[in-house]
Amino acid sequence: MSTCGKKIATVATLRCLGATARTGFAIYLVQGFCVGVLGAVVGAALGLSVQFLLPMVLKDFLPFSVDFFISWPAVGKGMVAGLVICVLFTLLPLLAVRRVSPLLAIRSAAADEKTGEDPLRLTLFFVIAAAVLGFAVLQTGALADGLAFTLMMAFDFGVFAGMAALVARGAKRFVPRRKLTYVWRQGLANLHRPNNRTVLLLLALGMGIAQMVTLLLTRATLLEKISSIGGRRGRT
C-alpha cells in the first residue's frame, strides 16, 4: 500500500470513530508543516556548517582568501522557501483526504467510486505556480526573468509529461507481450496500468538530470573564474 493509501485508510478509521474529514486533513497538514520546519532548520544548519568548513578545507587550493560571514537574510529566505514548498506539495496529495468516506475502513472498493473533480486541486496548482514565480522574481530581481524561468519550468514539465504519456501508450500498444518473460511483461504493464507512476518517475528523472547538468555547468564556470584569477595574480 502506498503512503497516500495508508493515510486514506487511517482517516477512514478516524471517521468511523467520530472524527470529521477536516480533522483528518488537519492532522496530516500539521505533520507536514512540522516536517517542513524541521527540514528547513536542519538544511540551514548543514548549509552553514558546509560554508564554515569548506574554506578551511580548500584554503591550500584556492589562490585567494575567503572571508566567512553569515547572511541571515539569505538563510531566512531559504528556510521560508523550503517551508512553503513543503507545505504546498503536502497539500496536493492531502486533498483526497477531505473526501474520505468512513465506508472505506471496511470496504476498499469504496475508494474506486467516482467523487468528481475537486476544484481546490486546480486552485492549488495556480498557487504553486504563483509561488514558483514569486521565488524566481525574488531571486532574479526582475519580473521578466522570473516569468521566463517559470514559463521554462512549465515547458519542461509539459515535455516530460508528454514523454511519459508516449512511453505509457507505447508500452500498451507496441510491446510484444507474448515474446517476453513474466518479469518484463509485468514491468512494462506497470507503465500504463491505472494509478501508474510513469509521469512522476519521468518528471523526477528528468528534473534530476537537469539539476546535475546545472551543477556541472556551475562547477565549470567557477573553476574557470578561479583559474583566471590565479593566472592574473601569477603575472602580477
KARA-V920093 format. One record per run of one state. SS is the DSSP state (~ for helix, > for strand, _ for the rest). FROM is the first residue (numbers start at 1). TO is the last residue. If there is no record, write none. Layout:
ss = <SS/SS>
from = <FROM/FROM>
to = <TO/TO>
//
This chain:
ss = <_/~/_/~/_/~/_/~/_/~/_/~/_/~/_/~/_/~/_/~/_>
from = <1/3/17/21/59/72/100/102/106/108/113/119/141/143/174/177/180/182/190/198/236>
to = <2/16/20/58/71/99/101/105/107/112/118/140/142/173/176/179/181/189/197/235/236>
//
